[in-house]
């Protein structure tokens, strides 16, 4: 017997025939009705949605049904009985980004519990502007718009890039993706260099290209060499593109740097194998310290991408928080919608020395402790509270740089005056203490304006 996805009589039949998209969800957010208008709007068949839960997150890279389920998901407050209006964005069956205005109406049962939620797409959203929109909803809509618009450029990756500095990074990723030249990623610890490396290794509409990671900080020299040779051997044997990624490349021993230089580019190095490296240090300083070969540095930095710290991309902060939070909504019964105002205030005032990685881990741990839709101060993990305390006790000092000539002159004056005190103003002895000839000592006294005692 053929399964029926819509009733053919009464009110349900009328709702089904309208061109306005209408969905009905049960108390657990599962789709129970998906009308003809919704099918026309999304290009998704009811068969692919009925019985599946809507999740409050943004998924531009998922299947069509997953994209629709997340786009039409109500804010969690709706299941607490609150009416809501929201803008949403999704990619339809033709690959086009669609914007839709949605009205969410909760219906209670005899026990005063929300039993059904009606989702209606509006043609004239101005008629419901009086329905409140929370700050979290605005961030959700903004994140949805950004990631769906970005999908054509970044395919399966999602990178929050409202800030100009991250927009530059995304453009550099695109350049790197369409080149086989070696790529060097620099930036402070926790900024997401490995994530950028993975973004580079996937071309639009393709599977992710294998990324062989060699962690030069964690692995012993013998293991680094073995992995490098294994990854290179794999790249020679396969016809598909591959990548070798030296993480913490500043810790790669000189003899292995030499090995890479001898191998790349030669017939031993496959054409379809890309070299990617990353470091939290300024590698130019390693050249002067002779812990990095000049040849190796210039080889690995053909394309150089600086991954900014969280402080450098403050415009992305709120959407990053929302993105990390919504990532936790997958397969959850209780969906998260946002953060308490006190939490957002605490987040904005904190220095985040661990950058994006610390922010993500803090939110993930808070979600594990929270059984509500809103993250509150009481849910924040000990790691964050400890960091806050450290900020208060040891406020971050901005590093300043003095002109070198001025600094050297000040130091020289201090040393000469100290030598004169020790020598009891005996210039010959003071010059001897400083390792200077008397003539040079007298010239420096005159140049620095140190009066003869």
C-alpha positions as CSV (number, residue, x, y, z in Angstrom):
1,X,0.0,0.0,0.0
2,X,1.4,3.4,-1.0
3,X,2.3,5.6,2.0
4,X,0.2,8.9,2.1
5,X,2.1,12.0,3.0
6,X,-0.9,14.4,3.0
7,X,-4.5,14.1,3.7
8,X,-6.9,14.7,0.8
9,X,-9.9,16.2,2.6
10,X,-10.9,19.1,4.8
11,X,-8.6,21.7,6.1
12,X,-5.5,19.6,5.4
13,X,-6.5,19.4,1.7
14,X,-6.9,23.2,1.5
15,X,-3.6,23.8,3.2
16,X,-2.0,21.3,0.8
17,X,-3.3,23.1,-2.3
18,X,-2.1,26.6,-1.3
19,X,1.1,27.9,-2.9
20,X,2.1,29.3,0.5
21,X,4.6,27.0,2.2
22,X,3.2,25.5,5.4
23,X,4.8,22.9,7.7
24,X,3.5,21.3,10.9
25,X,5.9,20.0,13.5
26,X,5.1,17.9,16.6
27,X,6.4,18.6,20.1
28,X,9.8,17.0,19.3
29,X,10.2,19.2,16.2
30,X,9.5,16.4,13.8
31,X,7.9,17.2,10.5
32,X,4.3,15.9,10.4
33,X,3.0,18.0,7.4
34,X,4.8,19.5,4.4
35,X,2.5,21.0,1.8
36,X,2.7,21.5,-1.9
37,X,3.7,25.2,-1.5
38,X,6.7,24.1,0.7
39,X,7.7,21.5,-2.0
40,X,7.5,24.1,-4.7
41,X,9.6,26.6,-2.6
42,X,12.3,24.1,-1.6
43,X,12.3,21.4,-4.3
44,X,12.2,18.8,-1.5
45,X,9.8,15.9,-1.5
46,X,7.7,15.3,1.6
47,X,8.9,11.7,1.7
48,X,12.4,12.9,2.5
49,X,11.3,15.0,5.5
50,X,8.3,13.5,7.2
51,X,9.1,12.1,10.6
52,X,12.6,13.8,10.7
53,X,13.4,16.4,13.3
54,X,14.2,20.1,12.6
55,X,17.5,21.2,14.2
56,X,18.3,24.9,14.9
57,X,21.6,25.2,13.0
58,X,22.9,26.2,9.6
59,X,24.0,23.5,7.2
60,X,24.7,24.9,3.7
61,X,26.8,21.8,2.8
62,X,24.3,19.1,3.8
63,X,21.8,17.2,1.7
64,X,18.7,19.0,0.4
65,X,16.5,17.5,3.1
66,X,19.0,18.5,5.8
67,X,19.3,22.1,4.5
68,X,15.5,22.4,4.5
69,X,15.1,20.9,8.0
70,X,17.6,23.3,9.5
71,X,16.2,26.4,7.5
72,X,12.6,25.8,8.7
73,X,13.6,24.9,12.3
74,X,11.8,27.1,14.9
75,X,13.8,29.0,17.5
76,X,13.8,26.9,20.7
77,X,11.6,29.5,22.5
78,X,8.7,28.5,20.2
79,X,8.5,25.1,22.0
80,X,8.2,27.1,25.2
81,X,5.0,28.6,23.8
82,X,6.3,31.9,22.3
83,X,5.4,33.1,18.8
84,X,8.3,34.0,16.7
85,X,9.1,35.6,13.3
86,X,12.4,35.0,11.6
87,X,14.3,35.4,8.3
88,X,16.0,32.2,7.1
89,X,18.3,31.3,4.2
90,X,18.9,28.0,2.5
91,X,20.2,26.5,-0.8
92,X,17.4,24.9,-2.9
93,X,17.4,21.9,-5.2
94,X,18.8,24.1,-8.0
95,X,21.8,25.3,-6.0
96,X,20.3,28.8,-5.6
97,X,20.4,30.6,-2.3
98,X,16.8,31.4,-1.1
99,X,15.6,33.8,1.5
100,X,12.4,33.1,3.3
101,X,10.3,34.9,6.0
102,X,8.9,32.5,8.5
103,X,6.1,32.8,11.1
104,X,6.2,30.2,13.9
105,X,2.9,29.6,15.8
106,X,2.9,27.2,18.8
107,X,-0.4,25.4,19.7
108,X,-0.9,24.0,23.2
109,X,-2.9,20.9,24.2
110,X,-5.2,20.4,27.2
111,X,-2.2,20.1,29.5
112,X,-0.9,23.5,28.3
113,X,2.1,21.9,26.7
114,X,3.1,22.8,23.1
115,X,1.9,19.9,21.0
116,X,2.2,21.4,17.5
117,X,4.1,24.2,15.8
118,X,2.8,25.6,12.6
119,X,5.5,27.1,10.3
120,X,4.2,29.5,7.6
121,X,6.2,31.3,4.9
122,X,5.1,34.9,4.6
123,X,4.9,37.0,1.4
124,X,4.4,40.2,3.4
125,X,6.5,40.0,6.6
126,X,5.6,43.6,7.6
127,X,2.3,42.3,8.9
128,X,4.0,40.5,11.8
129,X,6.8,42.9,12.7
130,X,5.2,43.3,16.2
131,X,6.2,39.7,17.1
132,X,9.5,40.0,19.1
133,X,12.8,38.9,17.6
134,X,15.5,38.0,20.1
135,X,19.2,38.9,19.7
136,X,20.0,35.2,19.3
137,X,17.5,35.0,16.4
138,X,19.2,37.9,14.7
139,X,22.6,36.3,15.0
140,X,21.1,33.0,13.7
141,X,19.6,34.7,10.7
142,X,22.8,36.6,10.0
143,X,24.9,33.4,10.3
144,X,22.5,31.6,8.0
145,X,22.7,34.4,5.4
146,X,26.6,34.5,5.6
147,X,27.2,30.8,5.3
148,X,24.7,30.1,2.6
149,X,26.1,33.0,0.5
150,X,29.6,31.7,1.1
151,X,28.8,28.2,0.1
152,X,29.5,28.7,-3.7
153,X,33.1,29.8,-2.9
154,X,33.9,27.4,0.0
155,X,31.8,24.4,-1.0
156,X,31.7,22.1,2.1
157,X,33.6,24.4,4.4
158,X,32.0,27.0,6.7
159,X,34.2,29.9,7.7
160,X,32.8,32.9,9.5
161,X,34.2,35.8,7.6
162,X,32.4,39.1,8.4
163,X,35.6,40.8,9.2
164,X,37.8,42.3,6.4
165,X,40.8,40.3,7.6
166,X,38.9,36.9,7.3
167,X,37.5,37.9,3.9
168,X,41.1,38.3,2.8
169,X,41.9,34.8,4.2
170,X,39.0,33.3,2.2
171,X,40.2,34.9,-1.0
172,X,43.7,33.5,-0.3
173,X,42.2,30.1,0.3
174,X,40.6,30.3,-3.2
175,X,43.9,31.1,-4.7
176,X,45.7,28.3,-2.9
177,X,43.0,25.8,-3.9
178,X,43.6,26.3,-7.6
179,X,47.3,26.1,-7.3
180,X,49.8,23.3,-6.5
181,X,52.3,25.7,-5.0
182,X,53.4,25.1,-1.4
183,X,51.3,27.0,1.3
184,X,52.6,28.4,4.6
185,X,50.0,29.2,7.3
186,X,51.1,31.4,10.2
187,X,49.2,32.7,13.2
188,X,49.0,32.4,16.9
189,X,48.2,29.1,18.6
190,X,44.5,28.2,18.4
191,X,43.6,30.5,15.5
192,X,42.4,27.6,13.3
193,X,45.4,27.0,11.0
194,X,44.6,23.3,10.6
195,X,41.0,24.1,9.7
196,X,42.3,26.5,7.0
197,X,44.6,23.7,5.7
198,X,41.6,21.4,5.4
199,X,39.6,24.1,3.6
200,X,42.5,24.4,1.1
201,X,42.4,20.7,0.4
202,X,38.9,20.5,-0.9
203,X,37.9,21.8,-4.3
204,X,34.3,22.9,-5.0
205,X,31.9,20.0,-5.6
206,X,34.5,17.4,-4.8
207,X,35.5,15.0,-2.1
208,X,38.0,16.1,0.5
209,X,41.6,15.5,-0.7
210,X,43.6,13.4,1.8
211,X,45.7,15.4,4.2
212,X,48.7,13.6,5.7
213,X,49.5,15.5,9.0
214,X,53.0,15.4,10.4
215,X,53.0,17.1,13.8
216,X,56.6,18.2,14.2
217,X,56.0,19.3,17.9
218,X,54.5,16.0,19.1
219,X,56.5,13.4,17.0
220,X,60.1,12.3,17.4
221,X,62.5,12.9,14.5
222,X,62.4,9.2,13.4
223,X,58.6,9.3,13.3
224,X,58.5,12.5,11.3
225,X,60.8,11.0,8.7
226,X,58.9,7.7,8.6
227,X,55.5,9.5,8.1
228,X,57.0,11.8,5.5
229,X,58.3,8.8,3.5
230,X,55.0,6.9,4.0
231,X,52.8,9.9,2.8
232,X,55.1,10.5,-0.2
233,X,54.9,6.8,-1.1
234,X,51.1,6.9,-0.9
235,X,51.1,10.0,-3.1
236,X,53.2,8.2,-5.8
237,X,50.9,5.2,-5.9
238,X,47.6,7.0,-6.1
239,X,46.2,8.9,-9.0
240,X,44.1,11.2,-6.8
241,X,45.5,14.5,-5.4
242,X,47.0,14.4,-1.9
243,X,48.6,16.7,0.6
244,X,51.4,16.6,3.1
245,X,51.0,18.9,6.1
246,X,53.9,19.9,8.4
247,X,52.2,21.2,11.5
248,X,54.6,23.3,13.8
249,X,57.0,23.3,10.9
250,X,59.4,25.4,13.0
251,X,60.2,22.2,15.0
252,X,61.2,20.2,11.9
253,X,64.9,19.2,12.2
254,X,67.4,20.6,9.7
255,X,68.3,17.3,8.1
256,X,64.6,16.7,7.4
257,X,64.3,20.2,6.0
258,X,67.2,19.3,3.7
259,X,65.4,16.0,2.7
260,X,62.3,18.0,1.7
261,X,64.3,20.4,-0.3
262,X,66.1,17.6,-2.2
263,X,62.8,15.8,-2.9
264,X,60.7,18.8,-4.0
265,X,60.4,19.4,-6.8
266,X,61.9,16.3,-8.4
267,X,60.5,13.2,-10.1
268,X,60.4,11.7,-6.6
269,X,57.7,14.2,-5.7
270,X,54.3,13.5,-7.4
271,X,52.8,16.4,-9.3
272,X,49.4,16.0,-7.6
273,X,50.8,16.2,-4.1
274,X,50.7,19.6,-2.4
275,X,53.0,20.7,0.5
276,X,51.3,22.7,3.4
277,X,53.1,23.9,6.5
278,X,52.0,25.9,9.5
279,X,53.7,27.6,12.5
280,X,52.8,29.9,15.4
281,X,56.2,31.6,15.1
282,X,57.6,34.3,12.7
283,X,59.8,32.0,10.6
284,X,62.0,34.8,9.5
285,X,63.5,34.8,13.0
286,X,64.5,31.2,12.6
287,X,66.6,32.1,9.6
288,X,68.8,34.4,11.7
289,X,69.0,31.8,14.4
290,X,70.0,29.2,11.8
291,X,67.4,26.7,12.9
292,X,65.7,26.9,9.5
293,X,67.3,26.6,6.1
294,X,66.8,29.5,3.7
295,X,65.9,27.1,0.9
296,X,63.3,25.4,3.0
297,X,61.7,28.6,4.1
298,X,61.4,30.0,0.6
299,X,60.2,26.6,-0.7
300,X,57.4,26.3,1.8
301,X,56.2,29.9,1.7
302,X,55.4,30.3,-2.0
303,X,51.8,31.1,-0.9
304,X,51.7,32.6,2.6
305,X,48.5,33.0,4.6
306,X,48.3,34.8,8.0
307,X,45.5,33.4,10.1
308,X,44.3,36.2,12.4
309,X,43.8,36.0,16.1
310,X,40.4,36.4,17.7
311,X,41.4,39.9,18.7
312,X,42.1,40.8,15.0
313,X,38.7,39.6,13.9
314,X,36.3,41.0,16.6
315,X,33.6,41.6,13.9
316,X,33.3,37.8,13.6
317,X,33.0,37.2,17.4
318,X,29.2,37.1,17.8
319,X,28.6,34.9,14.8
320,X,31.5,32.6,15.8
321,X,29.8,32.1,19.2
322,X,26.5,31.4,17.4
323,X,28.1,29.0,15.0
324,X,29.8,27.0,17.7
325,X,26.6,26.9,19.7
326,X,24.4,25.7,16.8
327,X,26.9,23.0,16.0
328,X,25.9,21.4,19.3
329,X,22.3,21.1,18.2
330,X,22.9,18.1,16.0
331,X,20.9,15.1,17.3
332,X,19.8,16.9,20.4
333,X,16.3,16.9,21.8
334,X,16.7,20.3,23.5
335,X,18.0,22.8,21.1
336,X,20.2,25.7,22.0
337,X,19.2,29.2,20.7
338,X,21.7,31.6,22.2
339,X,23.5,33.1,25.2
340,X,22.3,35.1,28.2
341,X,23.3,38.8,28.0
342,X,25.6,38.3,31.0
343,X,27.4,35.5,29.1
344,X,27.8,37.6,26.0
345,X,29.2,40.5,28.2
346,X,31.7,38.1,29.9
347,X,32.7,36.7,26.5
348,X,33.4,40.1,25.0
349,X,35.4,41.3,28.0
350,X,37.7,38.2,28.1
351,X,41.0,38.3,26.4
352,X,40.8,34.7,24.8
353,X,44.5,33.9,24.8
354,X,43.7,30.5,23.3
355,X,41.8,32.2,20.4
356,X,39.1,30.5,18.4
357,X,40.0,27.0,19.8
358,X,39.5,28.2,23.4
359,X,36.2,29.8,22.4
360,X,34.9,26.7,20.8
361,X,35.9,24.4,23.7
362,X,34.4,26.8,26.2
363,X,31.0,26.7,24.4
364,X,31.1,23.0,23.9
365,X,31.7,22.4,27.6
366,X,29.0,24.9,28.5
367,X,26.5,23.0,26.3
368,X,27.3,19.8,28.1
369,X,26.2,21.4,31.4
370,X,23.2,23.2,30.1
371,X,19.7,21.6,29.9
372,X,18.0,24.8,28.7
373,X,17.9,26.6,25.4
374,X,19.9,29.6,26.7
375,X,23.5,29.3,28.0
376,X,23.9,31.2,31.3
377,X,26.9,32.1,33.5
378,X,26.3,29.0,35.7
379,X,26.9,26.8,32.7
380,X,30.4,28.2,31.8
381,X,33.2,25.8,32.5
382,X,36.0,26.1,35.1
383,X,38.6,26.8,32.4
384,X,36.8,30.0,31.4
385,X,36.3,31.2,35.0
386,X,40.0,30.6,35.7
387,X,40.9,32.6,32.6
388,X,38.7,35.4,33.7
389,X,40.4,35.5,37.1
390,X,43.8,35.5,35.4
391,X,42.7,38.5,33.3
392,X,41.7,40.4,36.4
393,X,44.9,39.6,38.4
394,X,47.3,40.0,35.5
395,X,45.8,42.5,33.0
396,X,47.1,42.2,29.5
397,X,49.9,44.6,28.9
398,X,50.4,46.0,25.4
399,X,53.9,45.5,24.1
400,X,55.7,48.7,23.1
401,X,58.8,49.1,21.1
402,X,61.3,52.0,21.7
403,X,63.5,53.3,18.9
404,X,66.7,51.2,18.9
405,X,69.1,54.2,18.8
406,X,67.4,55.8,21.8
407,X,67.5,52.5,23.7
408,X,71.1,51.8,23.0
409,X,72.1,55.4,24.0
410,X,70.3,55.1,27.3
411,X,71.9,51.8,28.0
412,X,75.4,53.1,27.1
413,X,74.9,56.2,29.4
414,X,73.9,53.9,32.3
415,X,76.9,51.7,31.9
416,X,79.4,54.6,31.6
417,X,78.0,56.3,34.7
418,X,78.1,53.0,36.6
419,X,81.8,52.5,35.5
420,X,82.7,56.0,36.7
421,X,81.0,55.3,40.1
422,X,82.9,52.1,40.5
423,X,86.2,53.7,39.4
424,X,85.5,56.7,41.7
425,X,85.6,59.0,38.7
426,X,88.9,57.7,37.5
427,X,88.4,57.9,33.7
428,X,91.3,55.6,32.8
429,X,90.1,52.9,35.2
430,X,86.5,53.4,34.0
431,X,87.6,53.0,30.3
432,X,89.4,49.8,31.3
433,X,86.4,48.4,33.1
434,X,84.3,49.0,29.9
435,X,87.0,47.5,27.6
436,X,87.5,50.8,25.8
437,X,90.5,52.9,24.9
438,X,90.8,56.2,26.8
439,X,90.5,58.1,23.5
440,X,87.2,56.3,22.6
441,X,85.9,56.7,26.2
442,X,86.5,60.5,26.1
443,X,84.7,60.7,22.7
444,X,81.7,58.9,24.1
445,X,81.6,61.1,27.2
446,X,81.5,64.1,24.9
447,X,78.9,62.6,22.5
448,X,76.6,61.7,25.4
449,X,77.0,65.0,27.2
450,X,78.4,63.4,30.3
451,X,80.2,66.1,32.2
452,X,83.6,65.5,33.6
453,X,83.3,65.1,37.3
